Amino acid sequence: WGRDRETTERTLECVHCGSVSSVSAMVFMEDSDRAAGLAREHEIDAGLHLNLTTTFSASHCPAPLVEHQRQVAAYLLWHPIARVFFHPALLSSFEYVVSAQREEFARLYGAEPGRIDGHHHMHLCANVLLGGLLPPGILVRRHFSYESGEKILRNAVFRQFTNILLARRHRRVDYFFSLPPLEPRVRLQWIFSLARQFAVEVETHPIHPEEYRFLMGGDVFHWTGDCPIASSFVRAAESRLP
C-alpha cells in the first residue's frame, strides 16, 4: 500500500469489494502520501510495512535515510544467511531506518502503527529483533506457518529463534499464510477452515494478476464460506488474541 499508484489502486478495489480487510503501508515511497490520505478517508485499517531492502522512491526522502537504508540493504541482501546474524557495526543504521519509518507512518496516519510486518519479511532479521527496534506488545507478523521441505531445513533454527523472541516481546496471530499457490484448492479450504478457531492472517498482493482475479471475481468468498473475512485486521486480532 503506497509503493506506487497502481499497487495502491488494485488494493483499494479489493478493500472495497470486501476481499481485503487491511493493508500494509509503505512510507517514503512514490505513492505513500496519497495512499495514506485514501486510507484515512475510507477508514482502511493500515499497519506499517517496514522496508529495509527496497530503495525509497519518494521525492522528499531525506538523503541520510537513503544512505543508511542503502547500507542496511547491502548487508541483508548479500546472502540469505545475513538476516540471521546481528551486525553491530550497522546498529545505528538499523535504528535510524526503523525509527524514521515509524515516525513517518505516525505523521501520515495520525498515530503510531498498531502492527508491523516487513518487506521481504526482513522485520524478523536479527538486528531488528535483538536490537529491540519494534515497540513491545505490538502485533508483529510471524514467519509463514508452513514452508516447503527445503525451506524448513534451511530456516528451522532461525524460525525457532525468532518465534521465541516474538513470543516474549510481541503479539502474533496463530497462523500466517500466503494466498498463492491457488492450486490445489484443498489447500485454501484447509487454510480458511482454520479461521473458525484461530486468528489466521493471509498475505496477498493484488498487483499480481492471478491474485487480483481471485480476489475480485468472488472466488475468495466461496472458499471462506460461513467464516467471513474480518472487516479489519485489528478487530480480528483483538477478538482472538490475549
C-alpha positions in Angstrom: 0.0 0.0 0.0 1.7 3.2 -1.2 4.5 1.6 -3.1 3.2 3.0 -6.3 -0.1 4.2 -7.7 -1.1 1.0 -9.5 -0.4 -1.2 -6.4 -2.5 1.1 -4.2 -5.4 1.3 -6.7 -5.5 -2.5 -7.1 -5.5 -3.0 -3.4 -8.2 -0.3 -2.9 -10.5 -2.1 -5.3 -10.1 -5.3 -3.2 -10.8 -3.5 0.0 -14.0 -2.0 -1.4 -15.3 -5.4 -2.5 -14.5 -6.9 0.9 -11.8 -9.4 -0.1 -9.0 -7.5 1.6 -9.5 -6.3 5.2 -6.3 -4.4 5.9 -3.2 -3.0 4.2 0.5 -3.0 4.9 1.6 0.6 4.2 5.0 1.5 2.9 6.3 5.0 3.7 8.8 7.2 1.8 7.6 5.6 -1.5 6.2 7.4 -4.5 2.5 6.9 -3.6 2.8 6.8 0.2 1.3 10.3 0.9 -1.7 9.8 -1.4 -2.3 6.2 -0.1 -2.3 7.5 3.5 -4.9 10.0 2.5 -7.1 7.3 0.9 -6.7 5.1 4.0 -7.8 7.8 6.3 -10.7 8.9 4.0 -12.0 5.4 3.6 -11.1 4.3 7.2 -8.9 1.5 6.0 -7.0 -0.4 8.6 -3.3 0.1 7.9 -0.1 -1.3 9.5 3.5 -0.4 8.8 5.3 -2.4 6.1 8.8 -1.9 7.3 11.1 -1.5 4.3 14.8 -2.3 4.8 15.7 -3.6 1.3 13.9 -1.7 -1.5 15.2 1.8 -2.3 12.8 4.6 -1.2 11.2 6.3 -4.2 9.6 9.4 -2.6 11.0 12.7 -3.9 11.1 14.1 -0.3 13.1 11.2 1.2 16.0 12.6 3.3 19.4 11.9 1.9 20.8 10.5 5.2 17.9 8.0 5.3 18.6 6.9 1.8 22.2 6.2 2.7 21.5 4.4 5.9 19.0 2.2 4.1 21.5 1.5 1.3 24.0 0.2 3.9 21.3 -2.0 5.6 20.0 -3.4 2.3 23.5 -4.2 1.0 24.1 -6.3 4.1 20.7 -8.0 4.2 20.7 -8.9 0.5 24.3 -10.1 0.1 23.2 -13.6 1.3 20.1 -15.2 2.8 22.1 -16.1 5.9 22.8 -12.4 6.7 19.4 -11.7 8.4 20.3 -14.4 10.9 23.3 -12.6 12.3 23.4 -9.4 14.3 25.7 -6.8 12.7 27.0 -4.5 15.5 28.6 -2.0 13.1 25.2 -1.4 11.5 23.3 -0.9 14.7 22.8 2.8 14.3 21.8 2.5 10.7 19.1 -0.1 11.5 17.9 2.1 14.4 17.7 5.2 12.1 15.9 3.4 9.2 13.3 1.8 11.5 12.7 4.9 13.6 12.4 7.1 10.6 9.7 4.9 9.1 7.7 4.6 12.3 7.8 8.4 12.6 6.7 8.9 9.0 3.9 6.5 9.4 2.7 8.4 12.5 2.9 11.7 10.5 0.9 10.3 7.6 -1.7 8.2 9.5 -2.0 10.3 12.6 -0.9 7.6 15.1 1.8 5.0 15.6 1.2 1.7 13.8 -0.8 -0.9 15.7 1.0 -3.7 13.9 4.2 -4.1 11.9 5.3 -6.5 9.2 8.2 -6.2 6.7 9.2 -6.1 3.1 10.7 -9.4 2.2 9.9 -10.3 5.9 13.2 -8.5 6.9 11.5 -7.1 10.0 12.4 -10.5 11.6 16.1 -10.1 11.0 18.5 -10.3 14.0 19.4 -6.6 14.0 15.7 -5.6 14.3 14.6 -8.2 16.9 17.8 -8.3 19.1 18.1 -4.5 18.8 14.6 -4.2 20.3 13.6 -1.8 17.5 9.9 -2.8 17.5 7.7 -1.5 20.3 7.0 -4.1 23.0 3.5 -5.5 22.9 2.8 -4.5 19.3 1.3 -7.1 16.9 4.2 -8.3 14.7 3.9 -10.6 11.7 5.3 -14.1 12.3 7.0 -16.4 9.8 4.9 -18.4 7.4 3.3 -21.2 9.3 4.3 -23.8 6.8 7.1 -23.9 4.2 8.4 -26.3 1.6 10.7 -29.0 2.9 13.8 -27.2 1.5 13.0 -24.0 3.3 12.1 -25.8 6.6 15.6 -27.4 6.6 17.3 -24.1 5.8 15.2 -21.9 8.2 14.4 -24.2 11.1 16.9 -22.7 13.6 16.2 -19.1 12.6 12.4 -19.7 12.7 12.7 -21.1 16.2 14.9 -18.2 17.3 12.6 -15.5 16.1 9.5 -17.3 17.4 10.9 -17.2 20.9 11.8 -13.5 20.6 8.4 -12.6 19.2 6.6 -14.6 21.9 8.5 -12.7 24.7 8.0 -9.2 23.4 5.2 -9.0 20.9 1.7 -10.4 19.9 1.3 -12.7 17.0 -1.6 -14.3 15.1 -1.9 -18.1 15.4 -1.3 -18.8 11.7 0.2 -16.9 8.8 -0.1 -18.0 5.1 0.5 -16.7 1.6 -2.6 -16.7 -0.6 -0.8 -18.4 -3.5 -0.4 -21.0 -4.7 -4.1 -21.1 -5.6 -3.9 -24.7 -6.6 -4.7 -27.3 -5.3 -7.8 -25.6 -3.9 -7.9 -28.1 -1.0 -5.1 -26.0 0.4 -7.2 -22.9 0.5 -10.1 -24.8 2.0 -7.8 -26.0 4.8 -6.4 -22.5 5.5 -9.9 -20.9 5.7 -11.2 -23.7 7.9 -8.5 -22.9 10.5 -10.0 -19.4 10.8 -13.1 -20.8 12.5 -11.0 -21.5 15.6 -7.8 -19.4 15.3 -6.6 -15.9 14.2 -5.3 -16.5 10.7 -3.6 -13.9 8.5 -3.4 -14.5 4.8 -1.0 -12.3 2.8 -1.9 -11.3 -0.8 -0.6 -9.0 -3.4 -3.4 -7.8 -5.7 -0.9 -6.3 -8.1 -0.3 -9.9 -9.3 -3.0 -10.7 -11.9 -3.8 -14.2 -10.7 -4.4 -13.0 -7.1 -6.3 -9.9 -8.3 -8.7 -12.1 -10.4 -9.3 -14.4 -7.4 -10.0 -11.6 -5.0 -12.2 -9.5 -7.4 -14.0 -12.4 -9.1 -15.8 -13.7 -5.9 -13.9 -17.0 -5.6 -12.5 -16.0 -2.3 -16.0 -15.7 -0.8 -16.8 -19.2 -2.0 -13.9 -20.6 -0.1 -14.3 -18.6 3.1 -17.9 -19.9 3.3 -19.5 -19.2 6.7 -16.3 -17.8 8.2 -16.4 -14.2 6.7 -13.3 -12.1 6.1 -12.8 -9.7 9.0 -13.7 -6.1 8.5 -10.2 -5.1 9.8 -7.0 -6.8 11.0 -7.2 -5.1 14.4 -10.8 -6.2 15.1 -10.0 -9.8 14.1 -6.8 -9.9 16.1 -8.4 -8.4 19.2 -11.2 -10.9 19.2 -8.8 -13.9 19.2 -5.5 -12.7 20.8 -4.8 -12.1 24.5 
